[in-house]
Amino acid sequence: MLRGRVKHLLHCAAFLSFIFLFLVFAGAVNLDDKEKEIIDPWEAYGIHGTIILYILRLLTLLTIPQVLCNFFGLIIFNAFPGKVKLKGSPLLAPFICIRVVTRGDFPKLVRDNVTRNMNLCLGVGMENFMIEVVTDKAINLPKHRRVREVVVPSEYKTKTGALFKSRALQYCLEDDINILAGTDWIVHLDEETLLTENSVCGILNFVMDGQHQFGQGLITYANENIVNWLTTLADSFRVADDMGKLRFQFYIFHKPLFSWKGSYVVTQVNAEKKVSFDNGLDGSVAEDCYFAMKAYMQRFTFNFVEGEMWEKSPFTMWDFIQQRKRWIQGILLVVHSKEIPIVHKIFLAISCYSWVTLPLSTSNVLLNALCPIPCPHYLDLLCGFIGAVNIYMYIFGVIKSFPIHRFGPLKFFLFICGALATIPLNVVIENIAVVWGVLGKKHKFYIVNKEIKIPVTV
């Protein structure tokens, strides 16, 4: 624990130093007392040009709520908590159902991960648990007293016409299908998600505590064999986002102000049934986001679950773009849904529109050099702070994903450089996904490839 605190203090010092140096480099902090040349924008660019330039500059401020949550989440809470310690005996924990939802396209992957996750749970000492695989196509899992395969009938329809993953999740909650008691717990995983000892201990602590009905923890992507280095390094931002924004909103407010992810979700059965996944077409593309907003609306509480789980980033750039496109489309449907009051989705809406306007706000990088405009000093500081935090999150994500003791100093340094080098590419990809997502058909659910093809040698 002491070693983790030292690492956290070093990280905080590096984070604050990086922000200060970035502000100096960006010109928001002036150390030499030289007066900047003041340009009259009205004369240089005209009325319409000046108004457009200031609007584009102000769009950057839409990211302030989530940037502040990321900043405080990474500073306030220990970023290197170490091994999760059990706070009670696993034998006394309530019953836990580890539920994997799949379309059934990758049966070998599902079978392998079920075996691996079960062995890990048994190794930690869990007794009151089962693994349930919910699939559209039969996988024919080996018979085992702790494994249940639920095949969703093709003719099954929910009351509101929910589709995709929502439909499968709702099928499990039907009275004639559900075998869980209201006080039991469900751990929702994607088909490629792998448990770790830390995550199992974190889940056991969370359910034995029982103060909150919903929880979520950290997912990392650079474990074991890395299929695509570009997408994995780009996903280092998501790792930092979990450690920053996700922890802050759950530890401080116990509310999904900015929503949550669809995997590594821990729910109490009674609460999940009250919220339900039967949320029509608008709640079927980003079912996790819609569910979180409904739970928030019904005043259920959330907390962060200690310990990390493992997933893999998309294997191709095409899947990476399609994944982001689906997210932006699904979140837009949630933000525009009349079923959720604005008071419960205001922060989600601000975050979503900071994403939607990304093509406009990123144009500031070029426009600041070509068409500089005078701004209040505090605005320059805010824009510089936003840029510094977002860039540092890539660095921190690498630190969490590629620990120096695992790869050595040289590779560790190269990974950080690689993550920083992917930022321009990631910005371009995000912009493509945003434009495509806004203009394209919204009610679609693209499935990314999850299974590594092993070449056959004759």
ABEGO torsion letter per residue (X at the ends): XAAAAAAAAAAAAAAAAAAAAAAAAAGABBAAGBBBBBBBAAAAAEAAAAAAAAAAAAAAAAAAAAAAAAAAAAAABBABAEBBBBABBAAABBBBBBBBBBAGABAAAAAAAAAAAAAAAAAAGBABBBBBBBBABBAGBBBBAABBBBBBBAABBBAAGBBEAAAAAAAAABAAABABBAABBBBBBBAABBBBAAAAAAAAAAAAAGABABBBBBBBABBEBBABAAAAAAAAAAAAAAABAAAAAAAAAGBBAAEBBABGBBBBAAAAAAAEABAEAAAAABAAAAAAAAAAAAGBBBBBBBEBBBBBBBABAAAAAAAAAAAAAAAAAAAABAABBAAAAAAAAAAAAAAAAAAAAAAAAAAAAABBBBBBAAAAAAAAAAAAAAAAAAAAAAAAABBAAAAEAAAAAAAAAAAAAAAAAAAAAAAAAAAAAAABBABBBBBBBABBBBBBBX
